[in-house]
Amino acid sequence: MLCLVASEIRAAGALYDAIGLQYSAQRRTDPRIAAWIWQALGDAKTVLNIGAGTGSYEPPDREVTAVEPSPVMRAQRPQGAAPCVAARAEALPFADGCFDAAMAVLSDHHWQDPVAGLREMRRVAKRVVVFQWDNTRIGDFWLVREYLPEFLGAARARPTLAERAEAIGAAMAPVPIPWDCQDGFFHSHWRRPDAYLQPSVRRASSVWAAVGPEAERRAVRALSDDLVSGAWHERNGALLELDEAELGARLLTTVGPTMGAWDRARALEWLTEVDQNWQTRGYGSPGTNGRLESPAAWEWRPYATTCFTTDR
Ligand SMILES: C[S@@+](CC[C@H](N)C(=O)[O-])C[C@H]1O[C@@H](n2cnc3c(N)ncnc32)[C@H](O)[C@@H]1O
């Protein structure tokens, strides 16, 4: 039994054992995204961070326990980082309800069974917070749409983010990505297209490993040509005017008590907070009415057609 558990943890960590050697050089906490995540943690004092990697986004003012299956990633956690357990999301070695909150940042798309992992988070914590991309929106990003269509199939093969939210009764809110995002994830350089020509930038994202070297070579060559000829700017130049963009990043938050019934009052409270945040940014109100029947129905319509049009 112990051997089986160890081999499942090894298998979960295998991808990042192979591609994660330089992870901490490019991937780090972006303070603006962190503010969204930490706000969603509410008043939680004890926090479990699953798929914790090198420790990005772990709140400094709470008692954090990390879960990370890859030894290569665990080895890059800085000195003084939260204690880290070698485990995987689908089988968390913790008792029911023993954390105030469980968080996962850009991790559950790697889990063998994301719904089982999310339900485990719900089991061990009173609140669940997940930062993730809406995989139905992945083709809206110019890099995928114009250069890397190979990635569409891989992204769509997973359960949709709305299905994952529905499985744990989570509310879903959009998180804008700043133009100078400090965390080098796949979408991070949406306004800095030259960055994708650098191998070190590409190595920080698993997307390139997923599409393989041939697609990568072709995409990089085409992008490089378009940047020289001006074709990229013709198609996407409007992006250079934006300070932040709605690219399909979402924050999933469960607002009800552990394993409890859907809590409409708390959901409304949280969505109203998000709504005000958006209005303050001059995006207009996405509105909260009619969004409380089913979390899967929650989408912020002004941005539904393309990630790059804003009505600012
Ligand atoms: C893109 S990294 C994100 C790391 C960190 N959360 C961050 O924001 O930098 C994805 C992480 O999920 C971990 N992971 C993969 N499968 C997992 C599983 N089944 N359970 C928990 N973590 C897993 C990987 O090892 C990797 O460290």
The ligand as a MOL file (V3000), in Angstrom:
LIG
                    3D

  0  0  0     0  0            999 V3000
M  V30 BEGIN CTAB
M  V30 COUNTS 27 29 0 0 0
M  V30 BEGIN ATOM
M  V30 1 C 2.6210 25.3190 -12.8160 0
M  V30 2 S 3.1990 24.6340 -11.3230 0 CHG=1
M  V30 3 C 2.4890 25.7970 -10.1450 0
M  V30 4 C 3.3080 25.8790 -8.8880 0
M  V30 5 C 2.8750 27.0040 -7.9320 0
M  V30 6 N 1.5320 26.8110 -7.4500 0
M  V30 7 C 3.0370 28.3430 -8.5960 0
M  V30 8 O 2.0530 29.0900 -8.6800 0
M  V30 9 O 4.1570 28.6720 -8.9820 0 CHG=-1
M  V30 10 C 2.1610 23.2110 -11.1160 0
M  V30 11 C 2.5350 22.3760 -9.8810 0
M  V30 12 O 1.5320 21.3790 -9.6520 0
M  V30 13 C 2.2060 20.2030 -9.2160 0
M  V30 14 N 1.3640 19.0080 -9.4190 0
M  V30 15 C 1.2600 18.2310 -10.5290 0
M  V30 16 N 0.4010 17.2110 -10.3100 0
M  V30 17 C -0.0530 17.3540 -9.0400 0
M  V30 18 C -0.9780 16.6190 -8.2300 0
M  V30 19 N -1.6030 15.5350 -8.6880 0
M  V30 20 N -1.1950 17.0530 -6.9610 0
M  V30 21 C -0.5710 18.1630 -6.4920 0
M  V30 22 N 0.3050 18.8890 -7.2170 0
M  V30 23 C 0.5600 18.4960 -8.4750 0
M  V30 24 C 3.4700 20.1830 -10.0660 0
M  V30 25 O 4.4650 19.3210 -9.5550 0
M  V30 26 C 3.8520 21.6550 -10.0610 0
M  V30 27 O 4.7070 21.9720 -8.9960 0
M  V30 END ATOM
M  V30 BEGIN BOND
M  V30 1 1 1 2
M  V30 2 1 2 3
M  V30 3 1 2 10
M  V30 4 1 3 4
M  V30 5 1 4 5
M  V30 6 1 5 6
M  V30 7 1 5 7
M  V30 8 2 7 8
M  V30 9 1 7 9
M  V30 10 1 10 11
M  V30 11 1 11 12
M  V30 12 1 11 26
M  V30 13 1 12 13
M  V30 14 1 13 14
M  V30 15 1 13 24
M  V30 16 1 14 15
M  V30 17 1 14 23
M  V30 18 2 15 16
M  V30 19 1 16 17
M  V30 20 1 17 18
M  V30 21 2 17 23
M  V30 22 1 18 19
M  V30 23 2 18 20
M  V30 24 1 20 21
M  V30 25 2 21 22
M  V30 26 1 22 23
M  V30 27 1 24 25
M  V30 28 1 24 26
M  V30 29 1 26 27
M  V30 END BOND
M  V30 END CTAB
M  END
